[in-house]
Amino acid sequence: VKDMGKVMAVLKEKYAGQMDFSKASGIVKELLQ
């Protein structure tokens, strides 16, 4: 998934410390499929 890194970088900036990024990456992968 080529946009995965971009998406996660944005999420980390916006939600730093507020999200479980292992869960978030799984959700994002499902959304991008």
N, CA, C and O atoms as a Maestro MAE file, in Angstrom:
{
 s_m_m2io_version
 :::
 2.0.0
}

f_m_ct {
 s_m_title
 :::
 protein
 m_atom[132] {
  # First column is atom index #
  i_m_mmod_type
  r_m_x_coord
  r_m_y_coord
  r_m_z_coord
  i_m_residue_number
  s_m_chain_name
  s_m_pdb_residue_name
  s_m_pdb_atom_name
  i_m_atomic_number
  :::
  1 25 0.863 -1.193 0.000 1 A "VAL " " N  " 7
  2 3 0.000 0.000 0.000 1 A "VAL " " CA " 6
  3 2 0.892 1.234 0.000 1 A "VAL " " C  " 6
  4 15 1.542 1.526 1.004 1 A "VAL " " O  " 8
  5 25 0.931 1.952 -1.100 2 A "LYS " " N  " 7
  6 3 1.932 3.007 -1.205 2 A "LYS " " CA " 6
  7 2 1.594 4.254 -0.397 2 A "LYS " " C  " 6
  8 15 2.494 5.024 -0.061 2 A "LYS " " O  " 8
  9 25 0.320 4.474 -0.076 3 A "ASP " " N  " 7
  10 3 -0.063 5.672 0.676 3 A "ASP " " CA " 6
  11 2 -0.047 5.466 2.183 3 A "ASP " " C  " 6
  12 15 -0.263 6.404 2.950 3 A "ASP " " O  " 8
  13 25 0.211 4.231 2.601 4 A "MET " " N  " 7
  14 3 0.159 3.892 4.024 4 A "MET " " CA " 6
  15 2 1.080 4.778 4.857 4 A "MET " " C  " 6
  16 15 0.674 5.294 5.899 4 A "MET " " O  " 8
  17 25 2.307 4.951 4.403 5 A "GLY " " N  " 7
  18 3 3.259 5.747 5.173 5 A "GLY " " CA " 6
  19 2 2.803 7.186 5.324 5 A "GLY " " C  " 6
  20 15 2.936 7.778 6.395 5 A "GLY " " O  " 8
  21 25 2.264 7.747 4.247 6 A "LYS " " N  " 7
  22 3 1.769 9.129 4.297 6 A "LYS " " CA " 6
  23 2 0.628 9.255 5.293 6 A "LYS " " C  " 6
  24 15 0.594 10.171 6.114 6 A "LYS " " O  " 8
  25 25 -0.304 8.315 5.203 7 A "VAL " " N  " 7
  26 3 -1.466 8.357 6.095 7 A "VAL " " CA " 6
  27 2 -1.031 8.264 7.547 7 A "VAL " " C  " 6
  28 15 -1.501 9.033 8.386 7 A "VAL " " O  " 8
  29 25 -0.139 7.332 7.852 8 A "MET " " N  " 7
  30 3 0.287 7.159 9.230 8 A "MET " " CA " 6
  31 2 1.074 8.359 9.732 8 A "MET " " C  " 6
  32 15 0.980 8.714 10.907 8 A "MET " " O  " 8
  33 25 1.849 8.989 8.853 9 A "ALA " " N  " 7
  34 3 2.594 10.181 9.262 9 A "ALA " " CA " 6
  35 2 1.637 11.303 9.651 9 A "ALA " " C  " 6
  36 15 1.854 11.993 10.646 9 A "ALA " " O  " 8
  37 25 0.585 11.481 8.869 10 A "VAL " " N  " 7
  38 3 -0.406 12.514 9.176 10 A "VAL " " CA " 6
  39 2 -1.114 12.200 10.487 10 A "VAL " " C  " 6
  40 15 -1.297 13.081 11.326 10 A "VAL " " O  " 8
  41 25 -1.512 10.944 10.660 11 A "LEU " " N  " 7
  42 3 -2.187 10.559 11.898 11 A "LEU " " CA " 6
  43 2 -1.289 10.786 13.106 11 A "LEU " " C  " 6
  44 15 -1.753 11.248 14.148 11 A "LEU " " O  " 8
  45 25 -0.013 10.464 12.973 12 A "LYS " " N  " 7
  46 3 0.903 10.650 14.103 12 A "LYS " " CA " 6
  47 2 1.038 12.122 14.456 12 A "LYS " " C  " 6
  48 15 1.126 12.473 15.632 12 A "LYS " " O  " 8
  49 25 1.055 12.992 13.439 13 A "GLU " " N  " 7
  50 3 1.133 14.427 13.725 13 A "GLU " " CA " 6
  51 2 -0.134 14.921 14.411 13 A "GLU " " C  " 6
  52 15 -0.070 15.659 15.394 13 A "GLU " " O  " 8
  53 25 -1.284 14.509 13.885 14 A "LYS " " N  " 7
  54 3 -2.557 15.029 14.396 14 A "LYS " " CA " 6
  55 2 -2.914 14.446 15.754 14 A "LYS " " C  " 6
  56 15 -3.446 15.141 16.619 14 A "LYS " " O  " 8
  57 25 -2.616 13.161 15.933 15 A "TYR " " N  " 7
  58 3 -3.116 12.454 17.114 15 A "TYR " " CA " 6
  59 2 -2.006 11.895 17.983 15 A "TYR " " C  " 6
  60 15 -2.210 10.904 18.684 15 A "TYR " " O  " 8
  61 25 -0.857 12.504 17.948 16 A "ALA " " N  " 7
  62 3 0.278 11.989 18.716 16 A "ALA " " CA " 6
  63 2 -0.127 11.767 20.168 16 A "ALA " " C  " 6
  64 15 -0.655 12.671 20.815 16 A "ALA " " O  " 8
  65 25 0.121 10.565 20.677 17 A "GLY " " N  " 7
  66 3 -0.172 10.259 22.068 17 A "GLY " " CA " 6
  67 2 -1.619 9.929 22.354 17 A "GLY " " C  " 6
  68 15 -1.953 9.594 23.491 17 A "GLY " " O  " 8
  69 25 -2.496 10.012 21.358 18 A "GLN " " N  " 7
  70 3 -3.917 9.776 21.596 18 A "GLN " " CA " 6
  71 2 -4.422 8.486 20.968 18 A "GLN " " C  " 6
  72 15 -5.547 8.063 21.235 18 A "GLN " " O  " 8
  73 25 -3.591 7.856 20.128 19 A "MET " " N  " 7
  74 3 -4.059 6.699 19.388 19 A "MET " " CA " 6
  75 2 -3.152 5.500 19.594 19 A "MET " " C  " 6
  76 15 -1.970 5.634 19.913 19 A "MET " " O  " 8
  77 25 -3.735 4.328 19.404 20 A "ASP " " N  " 7
  78 3 -2.964 3.097 19.345 20 A "ASP " " CA " 6
  79 2 -2.612 2.884 17.873 20 A "ASP " " C  " 6
  80 15 -3.469 2.493 17.081 20 A "ASP " " O  " 8
  81 25 -1.355 3.138 17.505 21 A "PHE " " N  " 7
  82 3 -1.018 3.141 16.089 21 A "PHE " " CA " 6
  83 2 -0.953 1.752 15.478 21 A "PHE " " C  " 6
  84 15 -1.029 1.622 14.256 21 A "PHE " " O  " 8
  85 25 -0.816 0.716 16.287 22 A "SER " " N  " 7
  86 3 -0.891 -0.622 15.701 22 A "SER " " CA " 6
  87 2 -2.323 -0.897 15.243 22 A "SER " " C  " 6
  88 15 -2.534 -1.484 14.182 22 A "SER " " O  " 8
  89 25 -3.310 -0.473 16.044 23 A "LYS " " N  " 7
  90 3 -4.707 -0.595 15.629 23 A "LYS " " CA " 6
  91 2 -4.993 0.319 14.453 23 A "LYS " " C  " 6
  92 15 -5.639 -0.084 13.485 23 A "LYS " " O  " 8
  93 25 -4.510 1.550 14.538 24 A "ALA " " N  " 7
  94 3 -4.784 2.527 13.486 24 A "ALA " " CA " 6
  95 2 -4.245 2.044 12.149 24 A "ALA " " C  " 6
  96 15 -4.918 2.188 11.128 24 A "ALA " " O  " 8
  97 25 -3.047 1.475 12.134 25 A "SER " " N  " 7
  98 3 -2.485 1.021 10.863 25 A "SER " " CA " 6
  99 2 -3.330 -0.111 10.273 25 A "SER " " C  " 6
  100 15 -3.490 -0.189 9.055 25 A "SER " " O  " 8
  101 25 -3.857 -0.967 11.106 26 A "GLY " " N  " 7
  102 3 -4.736 -2.024 10.616 26 A "GLY " " CA " 6
  103 2 -6.008 -1.469 10.006 26 A "GLY " " C  " 6
  104 15 -6.460 -1.941 8.963 26 A "GLY " " O  " 8
  105 25 -6.587 -0.463 10.656 27 A "ILE " " N  " 7
  106 3 -7.794 0.181 10.139 27 A "ILE " " CA " 6
  107 2 -7.507 0.860 8.807 27 A "ILE " " C  " 6
  108 15 -8.272 0.724 7.852 27 A "ILE " " O  " 8
  109 25 -6.401 1.591 8.752 28 A "VAL " " N  " 7
  110 3 -6.046 2.295 7.522 28 A "VAL " " CA " 6
  111 2 -5.819 1.305 6.380 28 A "VAL " " C  " 6
  112 15 -6.245 1.555 5.253 28 A "VAL " " O  " 8
  113 25 -5.160 0.197 6.659 29 A "LYS " " N  " 7
  114 3 -4.939 -0.811 5.619 29 A "LYS " " CA " 6
  115 2 -6.264 -1.321 5.070 29 A "LYS " " C  " 6
  116 15 -6.409 -1.490 3.859 29 A "LYS " " O  " 8
  117 25 -7.239 -1.568 5.954 30 A "GLU " " N  " 7
  118 3 -8.545 -2.029 5.493 30 A "GLU " " CA " 6
  119 2 -9.221 -0.973 4.633 30 A "GLU " " C  " 6
  120 15 -9.805 -1.293 3.598 30 A "GLU " " O  " 8
  121 25 -9.143 0.287 5.058 31 A "LEU " " N  " 7
  122 3 -9.786 1.366 4.306 31 A "LEU " " CA " 6
  123 2 -9.176 1.544 2.925 31 A "LEU " " C  " 6
  124 15 -9.881 1.877 1.973 31 A "LEU " " O  " 8
  125 25 -7.864 1.324 2.809 32 A "LEU " " N  " 7
  126 3 -7.186 1.555 1.535 32 A "LEU " " CA " 6
  127 2 -7.295 0.376 0.574 32 A "LEU " " C  " 6
  128 15 -6.920 0.497 -0.592 32 A "LEU " " O  " 8
  129 25 -7.795 -0.743 1.038 33 A "GLN " " N  " 7
  130 3 -7.872 -1.911 0.152 33 A "GLN " " CA " 6
  131 2 -8.990 -1.779 -0.868 33 A "GLN " " C  " 6
  132 15 -9.188 -2.677 -1.687 33 A "GLN " " O  " 8
  :::
 }
 m_bond[131] {
  # First column is bond index #
  i_m_from
  i_m_to
  i_m_order
  :::
  1 1 2 1
  2 2 3 1
  3 3 4 2
  4 3 5 1
  5 5 6 1
  6 6 7 1
  7 7 8 2
  8 7 9 1
  9 9 10 1
  10 10 11 1
  11 11 12 2
  12 11 13 1
  13 13 14 1
  14 14 15 1
  15 15 16 2
  16 15 17 1
  17 17 18 1
  18 18 19 1
  19 19 20 2
  20 19 21 1
  21 21 22 1
  22 22 23 1
  23 23 24 2
  24 23 25 1
  25 25 26 1
  26 26 27 1
  27 27 28 2
  28 27 29 1
  29 29 30 1
  30 30 31 1
  31 31 32 2
  32 31 33 1
  33 33 34 1
  34 34 35 1
  35 35 36 2
  36 35 37 1
  37 37 38 1
  38 38 39 1
  39 39 40 2
  40 39 41 1
  41 41 42 1
  42 42 43 1
  43 43 44 2
  44 43 45 1
  45 45 46 1
  46 46 47 1
  47 47 48 2
  48 47 49 1
  49 49 50 1
  50 50 51 1
  51 51 52 2
  52 51 53 1
  53 53 54 1
  54 54 55 1
  55 55 56 2
  56 55 57 1
  57 57 58 1
  58 58 59 1
  59 59 60 2
  60 59 61 1
  61 61 62 1
  62 62 63 1
  63 63 64 2
  64 63 65 1
  65 65 66 1
  66 66 67 1
  67 67 68 2
  68 67 69 1
  69 69 70 1
  70 70 71 1
  71 71 72 2
  72 71 73 1
  73 73 74 1
  74 74 75 1
  75 75 76 2
  76 75 77 1
  77 77 78 1
  78 78 79 1
  79 79 80 2
  80 79 81 1
  81 81 82 1
  82 82 83 1
  83 83 84 2
  84 83 85 1
  85 85 86 1
  86 86 87 1
  87 87 88 2
  88 87 89 1
  89 89 90 1
  90 90 91 1
  91 91 92 2
  92 91 93 1
  93 93 94 1
  94 94 95 1
  95 95 96 2
  96 95 97 1
  97 97 98 1
  98 98 99 1
  99 99 100 2
  100 99 101 1
  101 101 102 1
  102 102 103 1
  103 103 104 2
  104 103 105 1
  105 105 106 1
  106 106 107 1
  107 107 108 2
  108 107 109 1
  109 109 110 1
  110 110 111 1
  111 111 112 2
  112 111 113 1
  113 113 114 1
  114 114 115 1
  115 115 116 2
  116 115 117 1
  117 117 118 1
  118 118 119 1
  119 119 120 2
  120 119 121 1
  121 121 122 1
  122 122 123 1
  123 123 124 2
  124 123 125 1
  125 125 126 1
  126 126 127 1
  127 127 128 2
  128 127 129 1
  129 129 130 1
  130 130 131 1
  131 131 132 2
  :::
 }
}
